[in-house]
Amino acid sequence: MASKFKPGDIVQLKSGGSAMTVASDLTNGGHYCEWFKGASSERSFFKEETLQEYVAPKKA
């Protein structure tokens, strides 16, 4: 199965949330992603089906 995302891509959960950077190639149907929460770096695994390309909010 070809992956929709590659390391370095900016993504977010389909349900919303922070912009995250894809940190790994497709593994077990998902990716490890990294993001910042304040000054702390966070990292977690997400199934590819739950991710979408990041779309920046429109400025008013």
C-alpha positions as CSV (number, residue, x, y, z in Angstrom):
1,M,0.0,0.0,0.0
2,A,1.4,3.4,-1.0
3,S,1.5,6.0,1.8
4,K,-0.3,9.3,1.4
5,F,2.4,11.1,3.5
6,K,6.2,11.1,3.7
7,P,8.5,12.3,6.4
8,G,8.5,16.1,6.6
9,D,4.9,16.5,5.5
10,I,2.7,18.7,7.7
11,V,-0.5,17.0,8.7
12,Q,-3.3,17.2,11.3
13,L,-6.0,14.9,12.6
14,K,-9.1,14.9,10.5
15,S,-11.0,15.9,13.7
16,G,-8.7,19.0,14.0
17,G,-5.9,19.9,16.3
18,S,-2.3,21.1,16.0
19,A,-0.2,20.9,12.9
20,M,2.2,17.9,13.2
21,T,5.2,16.9,11.2
22,V,5.3,13.3,9.9
23,A,8.5,11.8,11.4
24,S,8.4,8.3,9.9
25,D,7.5,6.4,6.8
26,L,4.3,4.3,6.9
27,T,4.6,1.6,9.6
28,N,1.8,-0.7,10.7
29,G,-0.7,1.4,8.8
30,G,0.3,4.7,10.4
31,H,3.0,7.3,11.1
32,Y,4.8,8.7,14.0
33,C,4.2,12.5,14.1
34,E,5.8,15.2,16.1
35,W,4.5,18.6,17.3
36,F,5.2,21.2,19.9
37,K,3.0,21.9,22.9
38,G,4.4,25.1,24.3
39,A,8.1,24.6,24.5
40,S,7.8,20.8,24.8
41,S,8.2,18.4,21.9
42,E,5.5,15.7,21.7
43,R,5.5,12.5,19.6
44,S,2.8,9.9,18.9
45,F,1.6,7.3,16.5
46,F,-1.5,7.9,14.3
47,K,-3.2,5.6,11.8
48,E,-3.0,7.0,8.3
49,E,-6.8,7.1,7.9
50,T,-7.0,9.6,10.8
51,L,-4.7,12.1,9.2
52,Q,-5.1,14.8,6.5
53,E,-2.9,17.4,4.9
54,Y,-2.7,20.4,7.2
55,V,-4.7,23.4,6.1
56,A,-3.8,26.7,7.8
57,P,-6.8,28.6,9.3
58,K,-7.9,31.5,7.1
59,K,-7.1,34.9,8.5
60,A,-10.0,37.2,9.0
